[in-house]
Amino acid sequence: MPQHTSLLSNAIAGVLALAGAQAALAHDPPALAERDKCYGIAKAGQNDCGTPRHSCAGKATKDHAPDDWKYVPRGTCEKAGGRNSPEGAKPDAGKRR
């Protein structure tokens, strides 16, 4: 395949990939006002954002680490076995040794 044909094919594939990604991101996430941060319920690799031990989402190394959190519908955190604050969480809690 000539180089210009390959370049054109890659450009078209890139445009199609961007269009698909934009469509996937077009939905509106639930409003933060309707959700609470719930500490201690996230499974390994399924937390919603960072802690003193790691940078952000998906970096939890242990199930139910006390300082990792997930968003849950407002009022459901304690029912799920979590807490609404990280109090009592130690900076090294959940680290693999």
Phi and psi in degrees as GROMACS dihedral restraints (atoms count N, CA, C in turn):
[ dihedral_restraints ]
;  ai    aj    ak    al  type     phi  dphi    fc
    3     4     5     6     1   -62.3    20    10
    4     5     6     7     1   153.7    20    10
    6     7     8     9     1   -61.0    20    10
    7     8     9    10     1   -40.1    20    10
    9    10    11    12     1   -67.1    20    10
   10    11    12    13     1   -32.5    20    10
   12    13    14    15     1   -69.0    20    10
   13    14    15    16     1   -41.3    20    10
   15    16    17    18     1   -63.7    20    10
   16    17    18    19     1   -42.9    20    10
   18    19    20    21     1   -62.9    20    10
   19    20    21    22     1   -43.1    20    10
   21    22    23    24     1   -64.5    20    10
   22    23    24    25     1   -42.3    20    10
   24    25    26    27     1   -61.5    20    10
   25    26    27    28     1   -43.0    20    10
   27    28    29    30     1   -65.1    20    10
   28    29    30    31     1   -39.1    20    10
   30    31    32    33     1   -64.3    20    10
   31    32    33    34     1   -43.8    20    10
   33    34    35    36     1   -64.4    20    10
   34    35    36    37     1   -42.2    20    10
   36    37    38    39     1   -62.2    20    10
   37    38    39    40     1   -39.0    20    10
   39    40    41    42     1   -64.0    20    10
   40    41    42    43     1   -43.4    20    10
   42    43    44    45     1   -63.0    20    10
   43    44    45    46     1   -43.3    20    10
   45    46    47    48     1   -64.7    20    10
   46    47    48    49     1   -39.4    20    10
   48    49    50    51     1   -64.5    20    10
   49    50    51    52     1   -42.3    20    10
   51    52    53    54     1   -64.3    20    10
   52    53    54    55     1   -40.4    20    10
   54    55    56    57     1   -62.9    20    10
   55    56    57    58     1   -41.5    20    10
   57    58    59    60     1   -65.7    20    10
   58    59    60    61     1   -40.1    20    10
   60    61    62    63     1   -65.8    20    10
   61    62    63    64     1   -40.3    20    10
   63    64    65    66     1   -64.3    20    10
   64    65    66    67     1   -39.7    20    10
   66    67    68    69     1   -64.8    20    10
   67    68    69    70     1   -38.1    20    10
   69    70    71    72     1   -67.6    20    10
   70    71    72    73     1   -30.8    20    10
   72    73    74    75     1   -89.1    20    10
   73    74    75    76     1    -2.7    20    10
   75    76    77    78     1   -71.5    20    10
   76    77    78    79     1   -20.6    20    10
   78    79    80    81     1   -70.8    20    10
   79    80    81    82     1   151.2    20    10
   81    82    83    84     1   -89.3    20    10
   82    83    84    85     1   125.0    20    10
   84    85    86    87     1   -71.0    20    10
   85    86    87    88     1   157.6    20    10
   87    88    89    90     1   -57.7    20    10
   88    89    90    91     1   142.9    20    10
   90    91    92    93     1   -61.3    20    10
   91    92    93    94     1   139.5    20    10
   93    94    95    96     1   -61.4    20    10
   94    95    96    97     1   -26.4    20    10
   96    97    98    99     1   -65.6    20    10
   97    98    99   100     1   -19.9    20    10
   99   100   101   102     1   -96.6    20    10
  100   101   102   103     1     3.8    20    10
  102   103   104   105     1  -129.9    20    10
  103   104   105   106     1   155.5    20    10
  105   106   107   108     1  -120.5    20    10
  106   107   108   109     1   150.4    20    10
  108   109   110   111     1   -76.6    20    10
  109   110   111   112     1   130.0    20    10
  111   112   113   114     1  -121.7    20    10
  112   113   114   115     1   112.7    20    10
  114   115   116   117     1   -87.0    20    10
  115   116   117   118     1   141.8    20    10
  117   118   119   120     1    88.6    20    10
  118   119   120   121     1     6.8    20    10
  120   121   122   123     1  -113.0    20    10
  121   122   123   124     1   -11.1    20    10
  123   124   125   126     1   -69.8    20    10
  124   125   126   127     1   137.5    20    10
  126   127   128   129     1   -81.8    20    10
  127   128   129   130     1   160.4    20    10
  129   130   131   132     1   -54.8    20    10
  130   131   132   133     1   128.7    20    10
  132   133   134   135     1    77.9    20    10
  133   134   135   136     1     5.7    20    10
  135   136   137   138     1  -125.4    20    10
  136   137   138   139     1    19.8    20    10
  138   139   140   141     1   -77.0    20    10
  139   140   141   142     1   160.6    20    10
  141   142   143   144     1   -92.1    20    10
  142   143   144   145     1   -21.8    20    10
  144   145   146   147     1  -163.9    20    10
  145   146   147   148     1  -171.6    20    10
  147   148   149   150     1   -76.7    20    10
  148   149   150   151     1   166.9    20    10
  150   151   152   153     1  -140.3    20    10
  151   152   153   154     1  -178.6    20    10
  153   154   155   156     1   -63.6    20    10
  154   155   156   157     1   -16.5    20    10
  156   157   158   159     1   -92.8    20    10
  157   158   159   160     1   -22.1    20    10
  159   160   161   162     1  -153.2    20    10
  160   161   162   163     1   168.6    20    10
  162   163   164   165     1   -79.7    20    10
  163   164   165   166     1   -41.5    20    10
  165   166   167   168     1  -168.5    20    10
  166   167   168   169     1  -156.5    20    10
  168   169   170   171     1   -54.2    20    10
  169   170   171   172     1   141.5    20    10
  171   172   173   174     1    78.4    20    10
  172   173   174   175     1    10.2    20    10
  174   175   176   177     1  -103.3    20    10
  175   176   177   178     1     0.3    20    10
  177   178   179   180     1   -60.1    20    10
  178   179   180   181     1   136.5    20    10
  180   181   182   183     1  -104.2    20    10
  181   182   183   184     1    -7.2    20    10
  183   184   185   186     1  -144.4    20    10
  184   185   186   187     1   142.1    20    10
  186   187   188   189     1   -63.3    20    10
  187   188   189   190     1   138.7    20    10
  189   190   191   192     1    61.0    20    10
  190   191   192   193     1    29.9    20    10
  192   193   194   195     1   -61.2    20    10
  193   194   195   196     1   135.0    20    10
  195   196   197   198     1   -65.5    20    10
  196   197   198   199     1   -19.9    20    10
  198   199   200   201     1  -103.9    20    10
  199   200   201   202     1    -1.1    20    10
  201   202   203   204     1   -89.9    20    10
  202   203   204   205     1   144.8    20    10
  204   205   206   207     1  -137.9    20    10
  205   206   207   208     1   163.7    20    10
  207   208   209   210     1  -134.8    20    10
  208   209   210   211     1   152.0    20    10
  210   211   212   213     1   -77.3    20    10
  211   212   213   214     1   137.1    20    10
  213   214   215   216     1  -134.0    20    10
  214   215   216   217     1   158.8    20    10
  216   217   218   219     1   -56.8    20    10
  217   218   219   220     1   140.4    20    10
  219   220   221   222     1   -50.3    20    10
  220   221   222   223     1   131.5    20    10
  222   223   224   225     1    87.8    20    10
  223   224   225   226     1     2.2    20    10
  225   226   227   228     1  -109.1    20    10
  226   227   228   229     1    -3.2    20    10
  228   229   230   231     1   -60.4    20    10
  229   230   231   232     1   -53.3    20    10
  231   232   233   234     1   -65.5    20    10
  232   233   234   235     1   -32.3    20    10
  234   235   236   237     1   -63.8    20    10
  235   236   237   238     1   -29.8    20    10
  237   238   239   240     1   -85.3    20    10
  238   239   240   241     1    -0.6    20    10
  240   241   242   243     1    91.7    20    10
  241   242   243   244     1    14.0    20    10
  243   244   245   246     1  -106.7    20    10
  244   245   246   247     1  -173.7    20    10
  246   247   248   249     1  -127.5    20    10
  247   248   249   250     1   155.0    20    10
  249   250   251   252     1   -89.2    20    10
  250   251   252   253     1     1.5    20    10
  252   253   254   255     1  -144.3    20    10
  253   254   255   256     1   156.8    20    10
  255   256   257   258     1   -84.7    20    10
  256   257   258   259     1    11.3    20    10
  258   259   260   261     1   -55.1    20    10
  259   260   261   262     1   137.7    20    10
  261   262   263   264     1    89.3    20    10
  262   263   264   265     1   -10.4    20    10
  264   265   266   267     1   -79.3    20    10
  265   266   267   268     1   134.7    20    10
  267   268   269   270     1   -97.0    20    10
  268   269   270   271     1   145.9    20    10
  270   271   272   273     1   -56.8    20    10
  271   272   273   274     1   -26.3    20    10
  273   274   275   276     1  -101.4    20    10
  274   275   276   277     1     6.9    20    10
  276   277   278   279     1   -63.0    20    10
  277   278   279   280     1   135.7    20    10
  279   280   281   282     1    86.7    20    10
  280   281   282   283     1    -6.4    20    10
  282   283   284   285     1   -70.1    20    10
  283   284   285   286     1   142.0    20    10
  285   286   287   288     1   -78.5    20    10
  286   287   288   289     1   140.7    20    10
